[in-house]
Amino acid sequence: MQVASRQCLWKDTIAGTGTLLAVEASSDCMTVRIARGDLAPGSTSVTVGWGDGTKSVYSRISNAQHTYEKPGEYRIAISDDICSFGFTESSPSGPVPERDMLRELVSLGSKVTSIASYGFNNCHLMRGVINLLNVTSIGGYAFGSTLGITDFILPSMTRLVQTSFYSNPGPRQIHADNVKQIDSRFWEYYGWKLYDLYLRNSTCAQIKAMSGFPFYADRAAETVRFHGSDGVVLADGTIIPN
C-alpha cells in the first residue's frame, strides 16, 4: 500500500545573512512597521531596503516603519537577521492592520536560532513555505493565526512545542527530521490541521515510541501521516513499510 503525499522542496538556497520579507501596501494600510523586531545576537546596526528605492539605517530595528506612496507588493531587504515581526509580549487586543501587510517570510538569515513568542502572531495573510534552517526553538503562539502558510521546514528542531502554531494555522506539512519529542497537547492545539510530518531520521518504531505521539494525546490527529526512514506510520499506530 502506498500513501500519496505532496512533497515539499527544501529551499537551501535561501539560507544566508539577512532577512527578506514580502509585504503588500493597500488602502487598508500603507505604513509597514516592524513592531518588536529583534536583531540577531551581536548586531549593532541594520540597513533596511523598503523595496521602493528607499533605504534606512537603524541602531535597532524595533518600531522601524515606512510609509509607501503607492499600493502594491514590496520586498523588504534587511541586512541582518530578525526573529520577530510583531509583538513579542502578548497578543494584540484588537486588529493590527500592519501585521496583515506581511505576506511572506521569503528568507530568514542563518544567525537566527529562535523565533520569539508572538513573533509572527496574527500575521493572518502570511503564505508560502517557512524555511527556518537553523532555528532550534519556536516560542509560544509565534505563528498563531497565520492562515496561509503551506509548509514548515525545521531541520534543526528537536521538539515541537504545543503552542507554537496556535491557533488555526494553515500548514499541511512539517519537515522536521531531527525532532525527538512532540508535546502531547501539540495535537490539541494544532495537529488536526496537519497531514504530513516528515521525521526521516527516525524509524517508524522510534516514531511510535516518541513522547507525544498522537494516540497518546487527548485529541488525536486523525489524518496525520508520519514519514520515517523505513515507511509511514499513521496516527492510529498502523505502519506502512516502504
Disulfide bonds with the S-S distance in Angstrom:
none
